[in-house]
Amino acid sequence: MQPIIDFFNHPFFICVGGVMTAIAVISFIITLLIVAKGIIPVWYRLGMGLAKRKIAILADAQSQDLKDLLIDSKLFNEKNIFQVNNESLKKAESATMILVHWKPFESRLDEILSIKKDSDALIIYAPQKEGFINDEEMTKLSSQRNTIIVNFRGRLLNDIYTSMITTSYAKG
C-alpha cells in the first residue's frame, strides 16, 4: 500500500491535483454566478408579480367565475384582483394586467387598448362557443405588445402566470 501512496505523492500528481482543484472551484463559482444572473431575476419578477400585481377582470356574467379561477389556484392574492364592469372601464387603468372576457367587451376594444400601458399584459379570454374575433380586431390586438388571446380556461391560468414573468413589475 505504501508504494501506491508514494507514487501519488510525486510532485507531478500534487501539481495536477492543485490545478484540477482550482479549475473545479472556478467552475463552481462561475456556475453560481450564471444561476444567480439567470434564474434569480425570474424568481424575483414572478414573486413580485404574484404578490403585488393588480389584475383587473373585465367581464359581466363571468367575472366572479374568472376571479374564482384565479383565487382557487392559490397563486394570486384575492386583494390584488378586482372586477370591472362595462360602466366603469376606467378603473382598469391602475391594473398591470387586464383580463377581458371578450364577448361583453368586444365593442369597447379601442377604449381598452387606450387604457392598457405598453408594459402591461392584456389577456383576452374568447371561448370559441361565443364566436370568433373578427380580422380587423385581431389586427388591432396583434399590433399591441404583451397581448394574448386565450380560448380555453385551463390555458388562461397558464398565460396569466407566464405574463407575470415576461412583463416587468414596476412599483406604482
N, C-alpha and C positions, 0 to 999 in steps of 0.2 A: 504494500500500500504506500509506503514511504517513497518509492521511486516514482509513482504516479504523481504524488503531491509535489515532489521536487521538479518533475517535468513541467507542471503547470505553474510553478513559481519562477520559471525562466522570465527574464526581463521582457522578452517579446510578448508573452501572454499577459504580463502585467500592463504593458503599454496598450495592447489591443483591447483589453478589458476596460481600461480607463477611457479610451476613445469611444468604445461602444456604450459605456455608461453615460458619457457626455452627450452622445447622439440621442440616446433614449430620453434623457432629461429634457433636452432641447425640443425633441419631437412632442413630448408630453405638454410642455409649455405652449408650443405653437398650436397644438390641438385644443387646449383650453382657451386660447385667445380666439381661435376660429369659432368655437362653440359660443363663447361669450358674445362675439360680434354678430353672429348669425342668428342664434336662437333666442337669446335674452331680449333683444328688441321686439321680437314677435310675441313673446310671452308678455312683455310689458304692454304692448298695444292691445293684446287680447284681454289682459286683466283690466286695463283702464276702460276698454270698450264694454266689457261685461259689467263693471262696477259703476260706471258713470255715464255712459251714453244714454241719451234721451231718444226713445223710439216713439214716433207718432204713428198711430194706426188710423188711416183714413178709410173708414168703412161705415156702412149704415147697419144693416141687419146682422152682419157677421163680425162686427167689431169686438164684441165680448168673446166670441168663439176664437178669433185670432189672438186676442190678448191671453186667453186661457192656454192656447197652444204654446205661447212663449213662456208663460209662468210655469206651466206644468213640466217644461223641460228642465227646470231648476237651474238654468244658466243665467237668467235675467232677473234683476230686481223689479218687483212689481211697481215700486215708486218711480222707476225710470220709464215706464210705459204709460202713455196716455192716449186717449181716444179723441179723434177729431171728426166732427160730422160735417156735412155739406155746408152748413151755415157759418161755421167758424173755422174756415180753412186757414186763416192767418195764424192760428195757434200753432201750426206745424213749423213755423219759422224757427222756433227755439230748438227743434229736434235736429240731431245729427244723422238720424236715419229715419226715412219715411217709408212706411209700408202702406201701399194703396191697394184696396180691393177694387179691381178695375171697373166693373160694371156700373156701380153707383157714381163713380167719379170720372168716367170717360169724357164727359163734356167739359170737364174742368182741367184738362191736361195742361193747357198753356199756363194757367194760374199756378198749378202745382210745380211746373218747371221753373216758374219765376221765383217761387219760394225757396226751392232747393238751391243750396250753395254748391259750388263745384266740387268741394271736398266731401260733401255729404253723400250718403248712399240712398238711392231711390230703388225700392223693390216693388214691382208691380205684380200683384197676385191676380192672375187672369185664368180661372178654371175654364177648360175647353167647353164644358157643358153650357157656359154662359155666352159662348160665341168667341170669335177671334178678333184680335186687334187689327184694324184696317191698315193698309200700307202707308198712308200718309202719317198716321200716328206712330207707326213703327219707325218711320224715318226720323221723326222728331225725337223719339226715345233713343234711337241708335246714335244720334249726334251728341248725346249727353254723356258725360263721364260718370262712372260708378252707378250705372243703371242696369237693373236686372229684371227680366221678365220670367215669372215662375208660373207653371200650370198645375203643379202638384203640391199638396200640403206638406208632405214629407221632405220634398226638395226645398220648400220655403224656409224651414228651420236651418237647413244646411247653408243656404245662401245668405241668410242673416248672419250666421256665425262666421262665414267666410268674409263677409263685408266688414265685420268688426276688426278683422286682421288687416285687410287690404286698404282700408281707408284710415287716415290718421285721426287720432283723437286730439283735439285742442281744448284746453281749459276755456270755459265760457264765462 
